[in-house]
Amino acid sequence: MKVLFVGEGPHDLGASQGGTGPQLASGTVPILARKVCPSIGTDSLALPWRRVGLLPLNTKVFDRDMKRKGYEAKAMRAVLLSARRFGCGGTVCVVDEDTAPPNCLKELKAGCDRGMQVIGQKHRTACGLAIKSIEAWTLGARQALAVELGVHLETVRELYPPKHVEELAEKSEKAEYKPKALLKRIAQLKHRTASTEFRETVAERTDIEELKASCPKGFTPFVSELLASFGSQR
């Protein structure tokens, strides 16, 4: 099934392929989603949130809603774009908690529901909130990081601060508690960079159960949403 993924940027959705329209979905979120639900096709598309409001819908339905701001309006518009313009059978929306307003996940789900009411046809949706950032969904896969880098698991673990990965935040005053810096230090164990490509290879190696255990507040509910909408990982 072709699905439209909507997220923050290249680490979520894959490196930019140019243009203002959607691109083939890669990045951390689509790769992990396909591991959970193989029914999600490799022809799936990705669109950053900042572009959702820039593409014409070619519809006059709910014009007033289209002018509203906030994630509820954005999610509804994403569903309409997904179904009516891109011919997708589903939409997956993900945001980072540290850049999102309060109740963002609730707004996303409400927007998806409204979008499905407008299109009036079967359309699958799933929403996720990465806590506090999408880096947690890479940092939580310690075994995959170790295998990708060719080092012992304990070597990777030693770099982690005494704080849960879902508590690491870019706004922290301590550098060791910033997830991007931590991922960079881990990648440098083998002179790698924490690039989109690196994150993608780690995602391909990720054990879903390990990541659920590492990120119970964000990733586990997202997996449940995916399974409810797109079917079992088996």
C-alpha positions in Angstrom: 0.0 0.0 0.0 1.3 3.4 -0.9 1.3 5.7 2.1 2.1 9.4 2.6 4.5 10.1 5.5 4.5 13.6 7.0 7.3 14.6 9.4 9.8 17.2 10.4 12.7 16.8 7.9 15.3 14.6 6.3 16.2 12.5 9.4 12.5 11.5 9.7 11.7 11.2 6.0 14.9 10.8 4.0 17.3 13.2 2.3 15.7 15.9 0.1 15.3 14.9 -3.5 14.6 18.5 -4.7 11.4 20.1 -5.8 8.4 21.2 -3.7 6.3 18.1 -4.0 6.5 14.8 -2.2 9.5 12.5 -2.5 10.0 8.7 -2.1 9.9 8.0 1.6 13.0 6.8 3.3 14.5 8.1 6.6 14.0 6.7 10.1 10.2 6.8 10.3 9.2 5.1 7.0 11.9 2.4 7.5 10.7 1.6 11.0 7.1 1.7 9.9 7.7 -0.8 7.2 9.5 -3.1 9.6 6.4 -3.0 11.8 3.9 -3.3 8.9 5.3 -4.8 5.6 2.0 -3.9 3.9 3.4 -0.3 3.7 4.8 -0.1 0.2 8.3 0.9 -1.0 6.5 3.3 -3.3 5.3 5.4 -0.4 5.8 9.2 -0.4 7.1 11.7 2.2 6.3 15.3 2.7 7.7 17.7 5.4 5.2 19.6 7.5 6.4 22.9 6.1 5.2 21.9 2.6 1.8 20.6 3.6 0.3 24.1 3.3 2.0 25.0 0.0 0.5 22.4 -2.3 -2.9 23.0 -3.9 -5.7 20.6 -3.0 -7.8 21.2 -6.1 -10.9 21.1 -3.9 -13.3 23.7 -2.4 -14.4 21.5 0.4 -13.7 22.9 3.8 -11.9 26.0 2.5 -12.2 27.7 5.8 -10.5 24.8 7.6 -7.7 25.0 5.1 -6.9 28.5 6.2 -6.6 27.5 9.9 -3.3 27.0 11.6 -2.1 24.3 13.9 -1.6 20.6 13.6 -5.2 19.6 13.4 -5.6 21.6 10.2 -2.3 20.4 8.9 -3.1 16.8 9.5 -6.5 17.1 7.8 -4.9 18.7 4.9 -2.2 16.0 4.8 -4.9 13.3 4.6 -6.7 15.2 1.7 -3.4 15.5 -0.2 -2.6 11.9 0.5 -5.9 10.5 -0.8 -7.0 13.0 -3.4 -3.8 14.3 -4.9 -1.2 11.5 -4.4 -3.5 8.4 -4.6 -2.3 7.0 -1.3 -4.2 4.5 0.8 -2.9 5.8 4.1 -1.3 8.7 5.9 1.3 8.6 8.7 2.0 11.8 10.7 4.9 12.1 13.1 6.1 15.1 15.1 8.9 15.7 17.7 7.7 16.6 21.2 10.4 19.2 21.8 9.2 21.3 18.8 5.5 20.6 19.1 2.8 22.5 21.1 1.0 20.8 24.0 -1.7 18.3 23.0 -0.1 18.0 19.5 -0.8 14.3 19.2 -4.5 14.8 20.1 -4.6 17.5 17.4 -3.0 15.2 14.8 -5.5 12.5 15.5 -8.5 14.9 15.3 -7.2 16.3 12.0 -6.8 12.8 10.5 -10.4 12.0 11.6 -11.7 15.2 10.0 -9.8 14.5 6.8 -11.2 11.0 6.5 -14.7 12.4 7.0 -14.1 14.8 4.1 -12.8 12.3 1.6 -15.6 9.9 2.5 -13.6 6.8 1.6 -11.6 4.1 3.4 -8.2 5.6 4.3 -5.8 4.4 7.0 -4.0 6.8 9.3 -1.5 6.6 12.2 0.0 9.3 14.3 3.2 9.3 16.4 5.0 11.6 18.8 8.8 11.1 19.2 9.7 11.9 22.8 11.5 14.2 23.0 12.9 14.0 19.5 13.3 11.6 16.6 16.9 10.9 17.7 15.4 8.8 20.5 14.2 6.3 17.9 17.8 5.8 16.8 19.5 6.1 20.2 17.0 3.5 21.6 18.4 0.9 19.2 21.7 0.3 21.0 22.2 -3.2 19.5 21.6 -1.9 15.9 24.1 0.9 16.5 26.7 -1.5 17.8 26.3 -3.9 14.9 26.3 -1.0 12.3 29.5 0.3 13.8 31.1 -3.1 14.3 31.8 -2.5 18.0 30.7 -4.2 21.2 27.4 -3.3 22.7 29.0 -2.2 25.9 31.2 0.2 24.0 28.1 2.0 22.8 26.3 1.8 26.2 29.3 3.5 27.9 28.6 6.7 26.0 25.1 7.1 27.2 24.4 9.5 30.1 22.5 8.4 33.2 19.2 9.5 31.7 16.5 7.8 29.7 16.7 8.4 26.0 13.2 9.8 26.0 14.4 12.4 28.4 17.3 13.7 26.3 16.5 17.1 24.8 18.2 19.6 22.6 17.1 22.3 25.0 19.1 20.8 27.9 21.8 23.0 29.4 24.1 20.0 29.6 25.8 18.9 26.4 25.8 15.3 27.4 22.0 15.3 27.6 21.5 16.6 24.0 20.5 13.7 21.7 22.0 15.0 18.5 25.4 15.4 20.2 25.2 11.9 21.7 24.4 10.3 18.4 27.3 12.2 16.9 29.7 10.8 19.6 28.4 7.3 19.0 28.9 7.5 15.2 32.4 8.9 15.7 33.4 5.6 17.4 34.1 4.4 13.8 34.7 7.9 12.2 31.1 8.1 10.9 28.7 11.0 11.0 25.2 11.0 12.4 23.9 11.6 8.9 20.5 10.7 7.5 22.2 7.7 5.7 23.7 6.5 9.0 20.3 6.7 10.7 18.7 4.8 7.9 21.1 1.9 8.1 20.6 1.8 11.9 16.8 1.8 11.4 17.1 -1.2 8.9 19.0 -3.1 11.7 16.7 -2.1 14.5 14.9 -4.7 16.6 11.4 -3.4 17.0 10.9 -5.0 20.4 14.1 -3.5 21.7 13.1 0.0 20.5 9.6 -0.4 22.1 11.3 -1.2 25.4 13.7 1.8 25.0 11.0 4.3 24.0 7.8 3.2 25.8 6.2 6.7 25.8 6.6 7.5 22.1 7.6 4.6 19.9 5.4 1.9 21.6 2.1 3.9 21.1 3.2 4.6 17.5 3.6 0.9 16.8 0.2 0.2 18.2 -1.3 2.9 15.9 0.5 1.4 12.9 -0.7 -2.2 13.7 -4.2 -1.0 14.2 -4.3 0.7 10.9 -2.0 -1.2 8.6 -2.0 -4.7 10.0 0.4 -7.1 11.8 4.2 -7.1 11.3 4.0 -10.9 10.8 
